[in-house]
Amino acid sequence: MHKQYKINQQIKYSPLRLINETGENLGIVPLEEAVRLVIEKGLDLVEISSTAKPPVCRMIDFKKFKYLEEKSEKQAKKKTKVIELKVARITLNASENDLKTKLKNINNFLKLNNSVKIVLNLKGREKNHVDLAFTKFKSFLTMIEGEFRIIQEIKKQGWNISAIITK
């Protein structure tokens, strides 16, 4: 998402706060004087913040400004770490083999550094046994191999009991 900047003749505000190419604040100046200074130095007048009172404009080469902005966006994008959230659903009456399969999948997800949301869904008459469901959920968590952190504590949301874990 690129921000649209007003440059040179597109700027209609007067007076405005002017910042030179080195980042020094030149104070509040009329638009005509800002345009004269920019032309003398062979640069562009770029509106940085239109919401400020008075609006902030900077004297800079616009192509260089856009290049630096795109470069900083790329750096920020590189630093973001994408962690996928996987969901494992269990039920109160699940058999031992079903739970072993779920545990195997959860362990594989954790090895791949994914976060896992474990959900125990209560249906029908199971809704009367919330305490039993919490006990089963906690015992299921103890069956998970290796070390893990609980990101989101065990909580009841509607008729689901859930928690999010990661390596």
C-alpha positions as CSV (number, residue, x, y, z in Angstrom):
1,M,0.0,0.0,0.0
2,H,1.7,3.1,-1.2
3,K,0.9,6.5,0.2
4,Q,0.1,9.3,-2.3
5,Y,2.2,12.4,-1.8
6,K,1.5,15.9,-3.1
7,I,4.5,17.4,-4.8
8,N,5.4,20.9,-6.1
9,Q,2.3,22.5,-7.7
10,Q,-0.1,20.1,-6.1
11,I,0.5,21.7,-2.7
12,K,-2.0,24.5,-2.0
13,Y,-1.4,25.1,1.7
14,S,0.1,28.4,2.9
15,P,1.9,28.8,5.3
16,L,3.6,25.4,5.8
17,R,6.3,24.0,8.0
18,L,9.4,23.4,5.9
19,I,12.2,20.9,6.4
20,N,15.3,21.0,4.3
21,E,17.2,18.1,2.6
22,T,19.3,17.5,5.7
23,G,16.3,17.2,8.0
24,E,16.7,20.6,9.6
25,N,13.5,22.5,10.4
26,L,13.4,25.8,8.6
27,G,10.2,26.9,10.4
28,I,6.9,28.1,9.1
29,V,7.2,29.8,5.7
30,P,4.7,30.9,3.1
31,L,4.2,28.6,0.1
32,E,5.8,31.1,-2.3
33,E,9.0,31.2,-0.4
34,A,9.1,27.4,-0.1
35,V,8.7,27.0,-3.8
36,R,11.4,29.6,-4.5
37,L,13.9,27.8,-2.2
38,V,13.1,24.4,-3.8
39,I,13.7,25.8,-7.3
40,E,17.0,27.4,-6.3
41,K,18.3,24.1,-5.0
42,G,16.8,22.0,-7.9
43,L,14.8,19.8,-5.6
44,D,11.1,18.9,-5.1
45,L,8.7,20.1,-2.4
46,V,7.0,17.0,-1.0
47,E,4.1,17.1,1.5
48,I,5.0,14.7,4.3
49,S,2.0,15.3,6.6
50,S,-1.2,17.1,5.5
51,T,-2.9,16.6,8.9
52,A,-0.4,18.6,10.9
53,K,-1.1,22.2,11.6
54,P,0.5,23.8,9.6
55,P,1.2,21.0,7.0
56,V,4.7,19.6,6.9
57,C,6.6,19.7,3.6
58,R,10.2,18.6,2.9
59,M,12.7,19.7,0.3
60,I,14.0,16.5,-1.3
61,D,14.5,14.8,-4.7
62,F,11.2,13.0,-5.0
63,K,12.7,10.0,-6.9
64,K,15.2,9.5,-4.1
65,F,12.5,9.9,-1.5
66,K,10.4,7.2,-3.1
67,Y,13.4,4.9,-3.5
68,L,14.3,5.2,0.2
69,E,10.7,4.7,1.3
70,E,10.4,1.5,-0.8
71,K,13.7,0.3,0.5
72,S,12.5,0.7,4.1
73,E,9.3,-1.1,3.3
74,K,11.3,-4.1,1.9
75,Q,13.4,-4.1,5.0
76,A,10.3,-4.1,7.3
77,K,8.8,-6.9,5.2
78,K,11.9,-9.1,5.6
79,K,11.9,-8.7,9.3
80,T,8.2,-9.8,9.7
81,K,8.0,-13.5,10.7
82,V,5.0,-15.4,9.3
83,I,3.7,-17.9,11.8
84,E,0.9,-20.0,10.6
85,L,-1.8,-21.0,13.0
86,K,-3.0,-24.6,12.7
87,V,-6.2,-25.9,14.3
88,A,-6.6,-29.3,16.0
89,R,-10.1,-30.2,17.0
90,I,-10.9,-32.9,19.6
91,T,-14.1,-34.1,21.1
92,L,-15.0,-35.2,24.6
93,N,-15.7,-38.8,23.5
94,A,-12.7,-39.2,21.1
95,S,-11.1,-42.6,21.2
96,E,-7.5,-43.1,22.2
97,N,-6.3,-43.7,18.6
98,D,-8.0,-40.5,17.5
99,L,-6.2,-38.6,20.2
100,K,-2.8,-40.2,19.2
101,T,-3.4,-39.1,15.6
102,K,-4.1,-35.6,16.7
103,L,-1.1,-35.6,19.0
104,K,1.1,-36.7,16.1
105,N,-0.2,-33.9,13.9
106,I,0.3,-31.3,16.7
107,N,3.9,-32.5,17.2
108,N,4.6,-32.2,13.5
109,F,3.1,-28.6,13.4
110,L,5.2,-27.6,16.4
111,K,8.4,-29.0,14.8
112,L,7.7,-26.7,11.8
113,N,7.4,-23.7,14.2
114,N,3.7,-23.3,13.7
115,S,1.4,-22.2,16.4
116,V,-1.5,-24.7,17.1
117,K,-4.9,-23.8,18.4
118,I,-6.4,-26.8,20.1
119,V,-10.2,-26.8,20.3
120,L,-12.5,-29.1,22.3
121,N,-16.1,-28.8,21.0
122,L,-19.0,-29.7,23.3
123,K,-22.1,-31.0,21.6
124,G,-25.5,-32.0,22.9
125,R,-25.5,-33.5,26.4
126,E,-21.7,-33.0,26.7
127,K,-22.5,-29.3,27.5
128,N,-23.6,-30.5,31.0
129,H,-20.1,-31.8,31.7
130,V,-17.9,-28.7,31.4
131,D,-15.7,-29.7,34.3
132,L,-15.0,-33.1,32.7
133,A,-14.2,-31.3,29.4
134,F,-11.6,-29.1,31.1
135,T,-10.0,-32.1,32.8
136,K,-9.8,-34.0,29.5
137,F,-8.4,-30.9,27.7
138,K,-5.7,-30.5,30.4
139,S,-4.8,-34.2,30.2
140,F,-4.6,-33.9,26.4
141,L,-2.1,-31.0,26.8
142,T,0.1,-33.1,29.0
143,M,0.3,-35.8,26.3
144,I,2.0,-33.4,23.8
145,E,5.7,-34.3,23.3
146,G,8.5,-31.9,23.9
147,E,8.4,-28.4,25.3
148,F,5.8,-25.8,24.3
149,R,4.5,-22.5,25.5
150,I,0.9,-21.7,26.0
151,I,0.3,-18.4,24.1
152,Q,-3.4,-18.2,24.9
153,E,-4.6,-19.7,28.2
154,I,-7.2,-22.4,28.3
155,K,-10.6,-20.7,28.1
156,K,-14.2,-21.4,27.3
157,Q,-15.7,-19.6,24.3
158,G,-19.4,-20.5,23.9
159,W,-19.4,-24.4,23.8
160,N,-15.7,-24.6,22.9
161,I,-12.7,-24.9,25.1
162,S,-9.5,-23.8,23.5
163,A,-5.9,-22.8,23.9
164,I,-3.1,-21.8,21.6
165,I,0.4,-23.3,21.9
166,T,3.7,-22.8,20.2
167,K,7.2,-24.2,20.5
